[in-house]
Amino acid sequence: MTFDVIKPIRVFLSEDKQLFVALKNIFGYYPGNIFLYKLAFRHKSQAIELNNGSRMSNERLEYLGDAILSAVVADHLFKMFPYKDEGFLTEMRSRIVSRAQLNKLSQKMGIDTLINANTENNNVYRSMKGDAFEALIGAIYLDKGYNFTRRIIIEKIIKQHFDLQELENNDTNYKSRIIEWSQREKRPVEFVIVNEVGHGYNKQYVVDVLVDKISLGKGRDYSIKGAEQDAAMKALLLIDAETGLK
């Protein structure tokens, strides 16, 4: 009996059969060390407390996966756009690996359905899906190595879920756009944190964007960057309505 036959038999006899099959459907392969993948989906709200008092969740794998994902995407973009400068490459990478994008990818690929978390707090942990996505990349790396992980990221994630040409042409960095506009028009713009709402993981920031000291829009988000983008988007809509800014 060959290894190719033995492995499916072992998978279907395993208590983790559903996880094996889910990952096979998503990425096209059966995991080796299933413990790594189970850990990748264990959110800190369901962390296992060890005898030494430490708590085991997917946070360490998230840290590792973040580094691997960023490196692979950076390398891929570097080769895909040989004549683009560092600023362009950095912006493109951020559009692919941003927390909002990873949250969407996790849901689109069905990764979010595998997360083991305290459901009572799902509305609080806004980055949980993206965190699990990164932790999964970390698990793949430890299980299969860098070259295998790189192929998965490029073939199963970037090529199947991103149109790089469309991404290049879609300028969604509202803060950069309004700063460029302000420099062109010689009108000072600033982003000011005017309030913080909630506490802990549920805290949101309120940012006001001021042009010539006049408020043009307030944004609210769980991160300062997100609130700035929200405020900038509202300000640009107002400026566009009044001046025809494109």
C-alpha positions as CSV (number, residue, x, y, z in Angstrom):
1,M,0.0,0.0,0.0
2,T,1.5,3.3,-1.1
3,F,1.8,6.5,1.0
4,D,-0.7,8.2,-1.2
5,V,-3.3,5.6,-0.2
6,I,-2.3,5.4,3.4
7,K,-2.6,9.2,4.1
8,P,-6.3,9.5,3.0
9,I,-7.1,6.5,5.1
10,R,-5.4,8.0,8.1
11,V,-7.2,11.3,7.5
12,F,-10.6,9.8,7.4
13,L,-10.0,7.8,10.6
14,S,-8.7,10.9,12.4
15,E,-10.8,12.8,15.0
16,D,-9.7,15.9,13.0
17,K,-11.2,14.6,9.8
18,Q,-13.2,17.8,9.2
19,L,-10.2,20.0,9.5
20,F,-8.1,17.8,7.3
21,V,-10.8,17.9,4.6
22,A,-11.5,21.6,4.9
23,L,-7.8,22.5,4.4
24,K,-7.6,20.1,1.5
25,N,-10.5,21.8,-0.1
26,I,-9.0,25.3,0.5
27,F,-5.4,24.7,-0.5
28,G,-5.3,21.3,-2.3
29,Y,-3.2,19.3,0.2
30,Y,-3.5,17.4,3.4
31,P,-1.6,18.9,6.4
32,G,1.2,16.9,8.0
33,N,1.3,18.1,11.6
34,I,-2.4,18.8,12.2
35,F,-1.6,20.2,15.7
36,L,-0.1,23.3,14.1
37,Y,-3.2,24.0,12.1
38,K,-5.5,23.5,15.1
39,L,-3.3,26.0,17.0
40,A,-3.5,28.4,14.1
41,F,-7.3,28.6,14.5
42,R,-7.3,28.9,18.3
43,H,-8.1,32.5,19.1
44,K,-6.8,34.0,22.3
45,S,-10.3,34.1,23.7
46,Q,-10.1,30.2,23.8
47,A,-6.4,30.0,24.8
48,I,-5.3,26.8,26.6
49,E,-3.7,27.6,30.0
50,L,-0.5,25.5,30.6
51,N,0.9,24.3,33.9
52,N,3.5,27.1,33.9
53,G,0.8,29.7,33.7
54,S,1.3,30.7,30.1
55,R,-1.6,30.6,27.6
56,M,-1.4,28.9,24.2
57,S,-3.2,30.5,21.3
58,N,-2.5,31.4,17.7
59,E,-0.7,34.6,18.5
60,R,2.9,33.3,18.0
61,L,1.9,31.7,14.7
62,E,0.3,35.0,13.7
63,Y,3.6,36.8,14.3
64,L,5.4,34.2,12.2
65,G,2.8,34.1,9.4
66,D,2.8,37.9,9.2
67,A,6.5,37.9,8.5
68,I,6.4,35.1,5.9
69,L,3.4,36.5,4.1
70,S,4.9,40.0,3.9
71,A,8.2,38.6,2.6
72,V,6.6,36.4,-0.1
73,V,4.3,39.2,-1.3
74,A,7.2,41.7,-1.3
75,D,9.4,39.3,-3.4
76,H,6.5,38.5,-5.8
77,L,5.7,42.2,-6.4
78,F,9.4,43.0,-6.8
79,K,9.6,40.6,-9.7
80,M,6.2,41.5,-11.2
81,F,6.9,45.2,-11.3
82,P,10.7,45.5,-12.1
83,Y,10.6,49.2,-13.0
84,K,8.4,50.5,-10.1
85,D,9.9,52.4,-7.2
86,E,9.9,51.5,-3.4
87,G,6.9,53.6,-2.7
88,F,4.7,51.9,-5.2
89,L,5.8,48.4,-4.1
90,T,5.2,49.3,-0.4
91,E,1.7,50.6,-1.2
92,M,0.8,47.5,-3.3
93,R,2.0,45.2,-0.6
94,S,0.0,47.0,2.0
95,R,-3.2,46.7,-0.1
96,I,-2.7,42.9,-0.2
97,V,-1.7,42.2,3.4
98,S,-3.7,44.9,5.2
99,R,-5.8,43.6,8.1
100,A,-9.0,44.6,6.3
101,Q,-8.0,42.7,3.2
102,L,-7.0,39.6,5.2
103,N,-10.3,39.7,7.1
104,K,-12.1,39.6,3.7
105,L,-9.9,36.9,2.4
106,S,-10.4,34.7,5.5
107,Q,-14.2,35.0,5.0
108,K,-14.0,34.5,1.2
109,M,-11.9,31.4,1.4
110,G,-13.9,29.9,4.3
111,I,-11.0,30.1,6.8
112,D,-13.1,32.1,9.2
113,T,-15.4,29.1,9.7
114,L,-12.5,27.1,11.2
115,I,-11.7,29.6,14.0
116,N,-12.1,28.4,17.6
117,A,-13.1,31.5,19.5
118,N,-15.4,32.7,22.2
119,T,-18.5,33.5,20.1
120,E,-19.8,35.9,22.7
121,N,-16.9,38.2,21.9
122,N,-16.8,37.8,18.1
123,N,-18.1,41.3,17.6
124,V,-15.2,42.7,19.7
125,Y,-12.2,41.0,18.0
126,R,-12.5,42.8,14.7
127,S,-9.1,41.5,13.5
128,M,-9.7,37.8,14.4
129,K,-10.3,36.5,10.9
130,G,-7.2,38.2,9.5
131,D,-5.1,37.1,12.5
132,A,-6.1,33.5,11.9
133,F,-5.2,33.9,8.2
134,E,-1.7,34.9,9.2
135,A,-1.4,32.2,11.8
136,L,-2.4,29.7,9.1
137,I,0.4,30.9,7.0
138,G,2.8,30.4,9.9
139,A,1.4,26.8,10.4
140,I,2.0,26.0,6.7
141,Y,5.5,27.3,6.9
142,L,6.4,25.2,10.0
143,D,4.7,22.1,8.5
144,K,5.9,22.3,4.9
145,G,8.7,24.8,4.7
146,Y,9.3,28.1,2.9
147,N,9.2,27.0,-0.7
148,F,5.9,25.2,-0.3
149,T,4.4,28.1,1.6
150,R,5.5,30.5,-1.1
151,R,3.8,28.4,-3.8
152,I,0.6,28.3,-1.8
153,I,0.6,32.1,-1.2
154,I,1.3,32.9,-4.9
155,E,-0.8,30.1,-6.6
156,K,-3.7,29.8,-4.2
157,I,-4.0,33.3,-2.7
158,I,-2.5,36.0,-4.9
159,K,-3.3,34.6,-8.4
160,Q,-6.8,33.4,-7.4
161,H,-7.9,36.3,-5.3
162,F,-6.1,39.4,-6.6
163,D,-6.0,41.2,-9.9
164,L,-2.7,43.1,-9.6
165,Q,-3.5,45.3,-12.6
166,E,-6.8,46.3,-11.1
167,L,-5.2,46.7,-7.6
168,E,-2.6,49.0,-9.2
169,N,-5.2,51.2,-10.7
170,N,-7.5,51.3,-7.7
171,D,-6.3,54.1,-5.5
172,T,-7.9,53.5,-2.1
173,N,-5.4,55.4,0.0
174,Y,-7.7,58.3,0.8
175,K,-5.2,59.9,3.2
176,S,-2.5,60.0,0.6
177,R,-4.9,61.4,-2.0
178,I,-6.0,64.3,0.3
179,I,-2.4,65.1,1.2
180,E,-1.4,65.2,-2.4
181,W,-4.4,67.5,-3.1
182,S,-3.5,69.8,-0.2
183,Q,0.1,70.1,-1.4
184,R,-1.0,70.8,-5.0
185,E,-3.5,73.4,-3.8
186,K,-1.1,74.7,-1.1
187,R,-3.8,74.3,1.6
188,P,-2.6,72.8,5.0
189,V,-4.3,69.6,6.1
190,E,-4.0,67.8,9.4
191,F,-5.5,64.7,11.1
192,V,-6.5,65.1,14.7
193,I,-7.7,62.5,17.2
194,V,-10.7,64.1,18.8
195,N,-12.1,61.3,20.8
196,E,-11.7,57.7,21.9
197,V,-14.9,55.6,22.4
198,G,-15.1,52.3,24.4
199,H,-12.4,50.4,26.2
200,G,-9.9,47.6,25.6
201,Y,-10.5,45.6,22.4
202,N,-13.7,47.5,21.8
203,K,-12.0,51.0,21.8
204,Q,-12.5,53.1,18.7
205,Y,-10.8,56.3,17.6
206,V,-12.5,59.4,16.2
207,V,-10.3,61.4,13.9
208,D,-11.1,64.8,12.4
209,V,-9.5,65.9,9.1
210,L,-8.9,69.7,9.0
211,V,-8.2,71.7,5.9
212,D,-7.3,75.4,6.6
213,K,-8.3,74.6,10.2
214,I,-11.8,73.7,9.0
215,S,-13.3,70.3,9.7
216,L,-14.2,68.5,6.5
217,G,-15.0,65.0,7.9
218,K,-14.8,62.8,10.9
219,G,-13.8,59.2,10.7
220,R,-14.2,56.4,13.3
221,D,-12.5,53.0,13.5
222,Y,-10.8,50.6,15.8
223,S,-7.4,51.8,14.6
224,I,-6.1,55.3,14.1
225,K,-5.1,54.5,10.5
226,G,-8.5,53.2,9.8
227,A,-10.2,56.3,11.3
228,E,-7.9,58.6,9.3
229,Q,-8.8,56.8,6.1
230,D,-12.5,57.0,6.9
231,A,-12.2,60.8,7.7
232,A,-10.1,61.4,4.5
233,M,-12.7,59.6,2.3
234,K,-15.5,61.8,3.7
235,A,-13.4,64.9,3.2
236,L,-12.6,63.9,-0.4
237,L,-16.3,63.4,-1.2
238,L,-17.0,66.9,0.1
239,I,-14.1,68.4,-1.8
240,D,-15.1,66.5,-5.0
241,A,-18.7,67.8,-4.7
242,E,-17.5,71.4,-4.4
243,T,-14.6,71.5,-6.8
244,G,-14.9,68.5,-9.1
245,L,-11.7,66.8,-7.6
246,K,-10.9,63.5,-9.3
